[in-house]
């Protein structure tokens, strides 16, 4: 709807009510445009359509991959999108990621927790709602600035400028983008997964990521002790999420199926099998077993038949069963194919390092069965990117017969190597990793799970060192405020960012000339107008 059409619609409604003479149609139109999304379901449907278009674009051209950063607060997500629009002019292909790790560490009422699904499950939809509240406020703020520009152009009699601003209003791009939201292992059984999925979708999530770990044994994907579930158990949760999407009318909703099998060597249960070669039998075939030749050695053990022999799966004192070493990649491939064949839309393979050929080796096998398989990939801060890529270059050079005698592979993280040719090549590989991995390894979406956790810590450390040290107030002015002004950071006008000008607009709508507005001559934010 154009700006003029919105005014026309508002005027028609007002004219039917004689007592509404004090209501201005243009003000109503402005408020409606500033509140484009009425509910979280409006957002989920809108953003699901965006993701589906982006997935189709990637299928046509792997260079059209998408990206996101994990955000642990609505303000952080808002500033990220404002920055993207400022630097790139569009939010196309850029999403938000909601990390269960950051909710556990930063948003739990219990205080900081490890990533083991111990935080309140309600904190997940609460953060989704918070993120979209801040993104919608970014829309309202940006449109408010445009409305003010329009009023100035009209007051100056500048019709050309007024027309330009009105076109900018008509073509305004929302800050509301897709969120890929982490539901961990579902926080319980399939019913619990369904109930939480509903809340997350109602809050605005169009894409839910679920992993195949045992819910009550859940571990961070980059830590040890992970325990997976049989495929049938995981598929129940995938179906539960799909039912939640369909029940709420988000028919394009996206399910991201994550497998932790590459690093998970344990299972809590033996899968039920009806016949040889079925899904349960394939899962059990990965179990590490020993043949039973003496029945008297059995003491409450579980036994299975394999190739006509009675086999005892190796069980740990924790009562968990272990898989055979070296089967992780095979289990990942089976996990991924099975998930896609049963309703998942995207895959997530949690790896222990960012190695394109390792990922591609599994994706090639998956795509032999499901040709359009696509990945969401965690460009994780848990990886030492500098060390990993320097070692990859070292190994590549050594394989080519190049002289690497001046490098100590185990010490390549050292700053001693920062200015070397090896470090330069490693940095170039890091720079092009997302593009190269999307072209070679089927990665549709690249995300960093915890970047704003680390940036908040780093920037706070820098400020604390300067402000509480010899620099004093100059530590803030030089390191923060002066940079904000010169780099055009919107938050330098923090009153405007918090909604002060929007509030003034509303006061004028409601009270007219009697409005007591904050943005007058004595507002100190005017110091940042230059």
C-alpha positions as CSV (number, residue, x, y, z in Angstrom):
1,X,0.0,0.0,0.0
2,X,1.4,3.4,-1.0
3,X,1.5,6.4,1.4
4,X,-1.3,8.1,-0.3
5,X,-3.5,5.0,-0.4
6,X,-2.9,4.6,3.4
7,X,-4.0,8.2,4.0
8,X,-7.1,7.5,1.8
9,X,-8.1,4.4,3.7
10,X,-7.7,6.2,7.0
11,X,-9.8,9.2,5.8
12,X,-12.6,6.9,4.7
13,X,-12.8,5.3,8.2
14,X,-12.7,8.7,9.9
15,X,-15.4,10.3,7.7
16,X,-17.9,7.7,8.8
17,X,-17.7,8.9,12.4
18,X,-18.7,12.5,13.0
19,X,-17.3,12.6,16.5
20,X,-13.8,11.8,15.1
21,X,-13.2,15.3,13.8
22,X,-10.0,15.7,15.9
23,X,-8.4,12.6,14.3
24,X,-5.9,13.3,11.4
25,X,-6.0,10.8,8.6
26,X,-2.3,11.3,7.7
27,X,-1.3,10.7,11.3
28,X,-3.3,7.4,11.3
29,X,-1.7,6.4,8.0
30,X,1.7,7.0,9.5
31,X,1.0,5.0,12.6
32,X,-0.3,2.1,10.5
33,X,2.8,2.1,8.3
34,X,5.0,2.2,11.4
35,X,3.2,-0.9,12.6
36,X,3.1,-3.1,9.5
37,X,3.2,-6.4,11.4
38,X,0.4,-6.9,13.9
39,X,1.3,-10.3,15.3
40,X,4.2,-12.7,15.5
41,X,2.3,-15.0,13.0
42,X,2.3,-12.1,10.5
43,X,6.1,-12.0,10.9
44,X,6.5,-15.8,10.6
45,X,4.5,-16.0,7.4
46,X,6.3,-13.0,5.9
47,X,9.8,-14.2,6.8
48,X,9.1,-17.8,5.8
49,X,8.3,-16.6,2.3
50,X,11.6,-14.7,2.3
51,X,13.5,-17.8,3.2
52,X,11.8,-20.0,0.6
53,X,12.6,-17.5,-2.1
54,X,16.2,-17.4,-0.9
55,X,16.5,-21.2,-0.9
56,X,15.2,-21.3,-4.5
57,X,17.7,-18.6,-5.4
58,X,20.5,-20.6,-3.9
59,X,19.4,-23.7,-5.8
60,X,19.8,-21.7,-9.0
61,X,23.1,-20.1,-8.0
62,X,25.2,-21.2,-5.0
63,X,26.7,-17.7,-4.9
64,X,23.4,-16.6,-3.5
65,X,24.0,-17.9,0.0
66,X,22.6,-16.2,3.1
67,X,24.2,-15.1,6.4
68,X,23.3,-14.3,10.0
69,X,24.8,-13.4,13.4
70,X,23.6,-14.7,16.7
71,X,22.0,-12.0,18.9
72,X,21.3,-12.4,22.6
73,X,19.2,-9.2,23.1
74,X,16.7,-7.3,21.0
75,X,18.8,-4.2,20.9
76,X,21.8,-6.1,19.5
77,X,19.6,-7.6,16.8
78,X,18.2,-4.1,16.0
79,X,21.6,-2.5,15.7
80,X,22.8,-5.3,13.5
81,X,20.0,-4.7,11.0
82,X,20.4,-1.0,11.1
83,X,24.1,-1.4,10.4
84,X,23.3,-3.8,7.5
85,X,20.9,-1.3,5.9
86,X,23.4,1.6,6.4
87,X,26.4,-0.3,4.9
88,X,24.7,-2.3,2.2
89,X,21.4,-0.6,1.5
90,X,19.3,-3.8,1.9
91,X,18.7,-6.6,4.3
92,X,18.4,-9.2,1.5
93,X,20.1,-12.4,2.4
94,X,20.8,-11.4,6.0
95,X,19.0,-13.1,8.9
96,X,19.1,-13.3,12.7
97,X,20.2,-16.4,14.6
98,X,18.9,-17.2,18.0
99,X,21.4,-19.3,19.9
100,X,20.4,-21.6,22.7
101,X,23.9,-21.3,24.1
102,X,23.5,-17.6,24.5
103,X,20.1,-17.9,26.1
104,X,21.6,-20.4,28.6
105,X,24.6,-18.2,29.3
106,X,22.9,-14.8,29.3
107,X,19.2,-14.9,29.5
108,X,18.3,-17.6,32.1
109,X,16.8,-16.6,35.5
110,X,19.1,-19.1,37.1
111,X,22.1,-17.0,36.0
112,X,24.8,-18.1,33.5
113,X,24.4,-21.8,32.6
114,X,26.2,-24.2,30.3
115,X,24.5,-25.2,27.0
116,X,22.6,-28.2,28.4
117,X,19.0,-27.2,28.0
118,X,18.7,-26.3,31.7
119,X,17.4,-22.8,31.1
120,X,13.7,-22.0,31.1
121,X,12.1,-23.1,27.8
122,X,9.9,-20.0,27.8
123,X,13.0,-17.8,27.5
124,X,13.4,-18.9,23.9
125,X,10.1,-17.5,22.6
126,X,10.5,-14.5,24.9
127,X,13.8,-13.6,23.1
128,X,12.2,-14.1,19.7
129,X,9.4,-11.7,20.6
130,X,12.0,-9.2,22.1
131,X,14.1,-9.3,18.9
132,X,11.1,-8.6,16.7
133,X,9.9,-5.8,19.1
134,X,13.2,-4.1,18.5
135,X,13.2,-4.7,14.8
136,X,9.7,-3.3,14.5
137,X,10.8,-0.3,16.5
138,X,13.6,0.2,14.0
139,X,11.0,0.4,11.3
140,X,9.0,2.9,13.2
141,X,12.1,5.1,13.9
142,X,13.3,5.1,10.3
143,X,9.8,5.9,9.0
144,X,9.5,8.7,11.6
145,X,12.7,10.3,10.2
146,X,11.2,10.1,6.7
147,X,7.9,11.6,7.9
148,X,9.9,14.5,9.4
149,X,11.8,14.9,6.1
150,X,8.5,15.0,4.3
151,X,7.1,17.7,6.6
152,X,10.2,19.8,6.1
153,X,10.1,19.5,2.4
154,X,6.4,20.5,2.3
155,X,7.1,23.5,4.7
156,X,9.8,24.7,2.4
157,X,7.6,24.3,-0.7
158,X,10.0,21.8,-2.2
159,X,7.7,19.6,-4.2
160,X,10.6,17.6,-5.8
161,X,12.1,16.7,-2.4
162,X,8.6,15.9,-1.0
163,X,8.0,13.5,-4.0
164,X,11.4,11.8,-3.4
165,X,10.8,11.3,0.3
166,X,7.3,9.9,-0.4
167,X,8.8,7.4,-2.8
168,X,11.3,6.4,-0.1
169,X,8.3,5.9,2.3
170,X,6.5,3.8,-0.3
171,X,9.6,1.6,-1.0
172,X,10.7,1.3,2.7
173,X,12.4,-2.0,3.4
174,X,11.5,-3.5,6.8
175,X,14.2,-4.5,9.3
176,X,12.1,-7.6,10.0
177,X,14.1,-10.5,8.7
178,X,13.9,-14.3,9.2
179,X,15.1,-15.7,12.5
180,X,16.6,-19.2,12.7
181,X,15.7,-20.2,16.2
182,X,17.4,-22.9,18.3
183,X,14.9,-25.3,20.0
184,X,17.8,-27.4,21.2
185,X,16.7,-31.1,21.4
186,X,13.1,-30.1,22.0
187,X,13.1,-29.8,25.8
188,X,11.4,-33.1,26.3
189,X,9.4,-35.6,24.3
190,X,7.6,-34.9,21.0
191,X,4.6,-33.2,22.7
192,X,6.9,-30.9,24.6
193,X,8.6,-30.1,21.4
194,X,5.3,-29.3,19.7
195,X,4.2,-27.0,22.5
196,X,7.4,-25.0,22.5
197,X,7.5,-24.9,18.7
198,X,4.0,-23.3,18.8
199,X,5.2,-20.6,21.2
200,X,8.2,-19.9,19.1
201,X,6.2,-19.6,15.9
202,X,3.6,-17.4,17.6
203,X,6.5,-15.1,18.6
204,X,7.6,-14.8,15.0
205,X,10.0,-17.6,14.2
206,X,9.8,-19.0,10.7
207,X,12.7,-21.5,11.0
208,X,13.3,-23.8,13.9
209,X,16.5,-25.8,14.4
210,X,16.3,-29.1,16.3
211,X,19.1,-31.5,17.1
212,X,19.2,-35.3,17.4
213,X,20.6,-35.4,20.9
214,X,18.8,-37.0,23.9
215,X,16.9,-34.1,25.4
216,X,17.8,-34.7,29.0
217,X,21.5,-35.4,28.1
218,X,21.9,-32.4,25.8
219,X,25.4,-30.9,25.4
220,X,26.8,-28.1,23.4
221,X,27.7,-29.3,20.0
222,X,31.4,-28.5,20.5
223,X,31.8,-30.3,23.8
224,X,32.2,-34.0,24.7
225,X,29.6,-36.4,26.1
226,X,26.9,-36.0,23.4
227,X,24.3,-38.8,23.2
228,X,22.1,-39.2,20.1
229,X,18.6,-40.8,19.7
230,X,17.4,-43.4,17.2
231,X,16.0,-41.9,14.0
232,X,12.4,-42.7,14.8
233,X,12.6,-40.7,18.0
234,X,14.0,-37.7,16.1
235,X,11.5,-37.9,13.3
236,X,8.6,-37.7,15.8
237,X,10.0,-34.3,16.8
238,X,10.4,-33.2,13.2
239,X,6.7,-34.1,12.6
240,X,5.7,-32.3,15.8
241,X,7.3,-29.1,14.6
242,X,5.6,-29.4,11.2
243,X,2.3,-29.9,12.8
244,X,2.8,-26.7,14.8
245,X,3.7,-24.8,11.7
246,X,0.6,-26.1,9.8
247,X,-1.8,-25.6,12.7
248,X,-0.8,-22.0,12.9
249,X,-1.1,-21.4,9.2
250,X,2.7,-21.0,8.5
251,X,2.7,-23.5,5.7
252,X,6.1,-22.4,4.5
253,X,7.8,-22.9,7.9
254,X,11.3,-24.2,7.7
255,X,12.7,-27.0,9.8
256,X,16.5,-27.3,10.2
257,X,17.5,-30.8,11.2
258,X,20.9,-30.8,13.1
259,X,23.0,-33.9,13.5
260,X,25.6,-34.2,16.3
261,X,26.6,-37.7,15.2
262,X,30.1,-36.7,14.0
263,X,31.1,-35.9,17.6
264,X,28.6,-38.1,19.4
265,X,29.8,-41.6,20.2
266,X,27.0,-42.6,22.5
267,X,23.4,-43.6,22.4
268,X,20.9,-44.1,25.2
269,X,18.9,-46.8,23.7
270,X,18.9,-49.5,21.0
271,X,16.6,-48.8,18.2
272,X,13.5,-50.9,17.6
273,X,13.8,-52.9,14.4
274,X,11.1,-54.7,12.5
275,X,13.1,-56.3,9.8
276,X,16.7,-56.5,8.5
277,X,17.9,-53.3,6.9
278,X,15.2,-51.0,8.2
279,X,16.0,-47.7,9.9
280,X,16.3,-49.2,13.3
281,X,18.6,-52.0,12.1
282,X,20.8,-49.5,10.3
283,X,21.2,-47.4,13.5
284,X,22.0,-50.6,15.5
285,X,24.6,-51.6,12.9
286,X,26.8,-48.8,14.1
287,X,26.9,-50.1,17.7
288,X,30.2,-51.4,19.1
289,X,29.4,-55.0,20.0
290,X,31.2,-58.2,21.1
291,X,30.1,-61.7,20.3
292,X,28.5,-63.7,23.1
293,X,29.8,-67.2,23.2
294,X,29.1,-68.0,26.8
295,X,25.6,-67.2,28.1
296,X,26.7,-67.4,31.7
297,X,28.6,-64.1,31.2
298,X,25.4,-62.2,30.7
299,X,24.3,-60.2,33.7
300,X,21.3,-58.1,32.8
301,X,22.9,-57.3,29.4
302,X,21.0,-56.4,26.3
303,X,21.9,-58.6,23.3
304,X,21.1,-58.3,19.6
305,X,21.4,-60.6,16.6
306,X,23.9,-59.6,13.9
307,X,24.7,-61.8,11.0
308,X,23.4,-64.9,12.8
309,X,25.5,-64.2,15.9
310,X,24.5,-63.2,19.3
311,X,26.1,-59.8,20.1
312,X,26.4,-57.7,23.2
313,X,26.5,-54.0,22.6
314,X,29.2,-52.4,24.8
315,X,27.6,-50.5,27.6
316,X,29.3,-47.9,29.8
317,X,28.8,-47.6,33.6
318,X,26.5,-44.6,32.7
319,X,24.2,-47.2,31.1
320,X,24.9,-45.7,27.7
321,X,25.8,-47.7,24.6
322,X,28.8,-46.7,22.4
323,X,29.1,-46.6,18.7
324,X,32.1,-48.1,16.8
325,X,34.9,-45.6,16.3
326,X,35.1,-44.0,12.9
327,X,31.4,-44.3,12.1
328,X,30.6,-40.6,12.7
329,X,30.5,-39.5,9.1
330,X,28.4,-42.5,8.0
331,X,25.9,-41.8,10.8
332,X,25.8,-38.1,9.9
333,X,25.0,-39.0,6.3
334,X,22.2,-41.4,7.3
335,X,20.8,-38.8,9.8
336,X,20.7,-36.2,7.1
337,X,19.1,-38.3,4.4
338,X,16.5,-39.6,6.8
339,X,15.6,-36.1,8.1
340,X,15.2,-34.7,4.6
341,X,13.1,-37.7,3.5
342,X,10.8,-37.1,6.5
343,X,10.0,-33.5,6.4
344,X,13.1,-31.4,7.2
345,X,14.0,-28.6,4.9
346,X,17.6,-27.8,5.8
347,X,20.5,-29.6,7.4
348,X,23.0,-28.7,10.1
349,X,26.1,-30.9,10.5
350,X,28.0,-29.9,13.6
351,X,31.7,-30.4,12.9
352,X,34.8,-30.1,15.0
353,X,36.6,-27.8,12.6
354,X,35.8,-25.6,9.6
355,X,37.2,-27.8,6.8
356,X,35.4,-27.5,3.4
357,X,36.4,-30.9,2.0
358,X,35.3,-32.7,5.2
359,X,31.8,-31.1,4.9
360,X,31.7,-31.6,1.2
361,X,32.6,-35.3,1.5
362,X,29.4,-35.8,3.5
363,X,27.2,-33.5,1.4
364,X,28.2,-35.3,-1.8
365,X,26.9,-38.5,-0.3
366,X,23.7,-36.9,0.9
367,X,23.1,-35.2,-2.5
368,X,23.5,-38.6,-4.3
369,X,20.2,-39.4,-2.6
370,X,18.6,-36.0,-2.1
371,X,20.0,-33.7,-4.9
372,X,18.8,-30.4,-3.5
373,X,20.1,-31.0,0.0
374,X,21.3,-27.7,1.6
375,X,23.1,-26.9,4.8
376,X,23.0,-24.3,7.6
377,X,26.6,-24.2,8.8
378,X,27.9,-22.9,12.2
379,X,31.0,-20.7,11.6
380,X,31.6,-21.3,15.2
381,X,33.7,-19.2,17.6
382,X,34.5,-22.6,19.2
383,X,36.8,-23.1,16.3
384,X,40.3,-21.5,16.5
385,X,40.0,-20.2,13.0
386,X,43.5,-18.8,12.8
387,X,45.2,-22.1,14.0
388,X,42.9,-24.3,11.9
389,X,43.5,-22.5,8.6
390,X,47.2,-22.0,9.2
391,X,47.5,-25.8,9.8
392,X,45.4,-26.5,6.7
393,X,47.8,-24.3,4.6
394,X,50.8,-26.0,6.2
395,X,49.5,-29.4,5.4
396,X,48.6,-28.4,1.8
397,X,52.1,-26.9,1.3
398,X,53.8,-30.0,2.8
399,X,51.7,-32.2,0.5
400,X,52.9,-30.2,-2.5
401,X,56.5,-30.6,-1.4
402,X,57.0,-27.0,-0.5
403,X,59.5,-26.1,2.2
404,X,57.8,-25.7,5.6
405,X,60.9,-26.1,7.7
406,X,60.6,-22.5,9.1
407,X,57.1,-23.2,10.5
408,X,56.2,-25.2,13.7
409,X,52.8,-26.7,13.0
410,X,51.9,-26.8,16.6
411,X,52.8,-23.2,17.2
412,X,51.1,-21.6,14.2
413,X,48.8,-19.5,16.4
414,X,51.8,-17.5,17.5
415,X,52.0,-13.9,16.5
416,X,55.5,-14.7,15.3
417,X,53.8,-16.0,12.1
418,X,51.4,-13.1,11.6
419,X,53.4,-11.5,8.8
420,X,54.4,-14.7,6.9
421,X,53.2,-15.9,3.5
422,X,51.5,-18.9,5.2
423,X,49.5,-16.6,7.5
424,X,48.4,-14.5,4.5
425,X,47.2,-17.5,2.5
426,X,45.3,-18.8,5.6
427,X,43.6,-15.4,6.1
428,X,42.6,-15.4,2.4
429,X,41.1,-18.8,2.9
430,X,39.2,-17.6,5.9
431,X,38.0,-14.5,4.0
432,X,36.6,-16.7,1.1
433,X,35.4,-19.6,3.3
434,X,31.7,-18.8,3.1
435,X,31.7,-18.3,-0.7
436,X,33.9,-21.4,-1.3
437,X,31.9,-23.6,1.1
438,X,28.6,-22.6,-0.4
439,X,29.9,-23.4,-3.9
440,X,31.6,-26.7,-2.9
441,X,29.7,-28.0,0.1
442,X,26.1,-27.0,-0.3
443,X,26.0,-24.5,2.4
444,X,22.9,-22.2,1.9
445,X,23.2,-20.3,5.2
446,X,26.3,-19.3,7.1
447,X,25.9,-18.2,10.7
448,X,28.1,-17.3,13.7
449,X,26.4,-18.6,16.8
450,X,28.0,-16.4,19.5
451,X,29.6,-13.3,17.8
452,X,27.9,-10.6,19.8
453,X,28.7,-12.4,23.1
454,X,32.4,-12.0,22.2
455,X,32.1,-8.4,20.8
456,X,30.3,-7.3,23.9
457,X,33.1,-8.7,26.1
458,X,35.8,-7.2,23.9
459,X,34.4,-3.7,23.6
460,X,33.6,-3.6,27.3
461,X,37.2,-4.7,28.1
462,X,38.6,-2.0,25.9
463,X,36.4,0.7,27.5
464,X,37.2,-0.5,31.0
465,X,40.9,-0.4,30.3
466,X,40.8,3.1,29.0
467,X,38.1,4.8,31.2
468,X,39.4,3.4,34.5
469,X,43.0,4.0,33.4
470,X,45.0,7.1,32.6
471,X,42.7,8.1,29.6
472,X,39.8,8.7,31.9
473,X,36.9,10.3,30.1
474,X,38.9,10.5,26.9
475,X,38.7,6.7,26.9
476,X,35.0,7.0,26.3
477,X,35.1,10.1,24.1
478,X,37.8,8.9,21.8
479,X,37.1,5.2,21.8
480,X,33.3,5.4,21.6
481,X,31.5,8.7,21.1
482,X,33.9,10.3,18.6
483,X,33.8,7.1,16.5
484,X,30.0,7.0,16.7
485,X,29.7,10.5,15.3
486,X,32.3,10.1,12.6
487,X,31.1,6.6,11.5
488,X,27.4,7.5,11.5
489,X,26.3,5.1,14.3
490,X,22.6,5.8,14.9
491,X,22.9,5.2,18.6
492,X,25.0,8.4,19.2
493,X,21.5,10.0,19.4
494,X,20.4,7.5,22.0
495,X,17.2,9.4,22.9
496,X,16.0,9.1,19.3
497,X,17.0,5.4,19.2
498,X,14.9,4.8,22.4
499,X,11.8,6.3,20.8
500,X,11.8,9.8,22.0
501,X,11.0,11.4,18.6
502,X,8.3,8.8,18.0
503,X,6.8,9.7,21.3
504,X,6.9,13.4,20.3
505,X,5.0,12.6,17.1
506,X,2.3,10.8,19.1
507,X,2.1,13.7,21.6
508,X,1.4,16.1,18.6
509,X,-1.2,13.7,17.1
510,X,-3.0,13.4,20.5
511,X,-2.6,17.0,21.9
512,X,-1.9,19.2,18.9
513,X,-0.3,22.6,19.9
514,X,-0.7,21.7,23.6
515,X,1.9,18.9,23.2
516,X,4.8,19.1,25.6
517,X,7.5,17.6,23.4
518,X,11.0,16.5,24.4
519,X,12.7,17.4,21.2
520,X,12.9,21.2,21.7
521,X,15.7,23.6,21.5
522,X,17.1,22.5,24.9
523,X,17.4,18.8,24.0
524,X,21.1,18.0,24.2
525,X,20.7,15.6,21.3
526,X,20.8,18.7,19.1
527,X,24.5,18.8,19.7
528,X,24.8,15.8,17.3
529,X,22.9,17.4,14.4
530,X,26.1,18.6,12.8
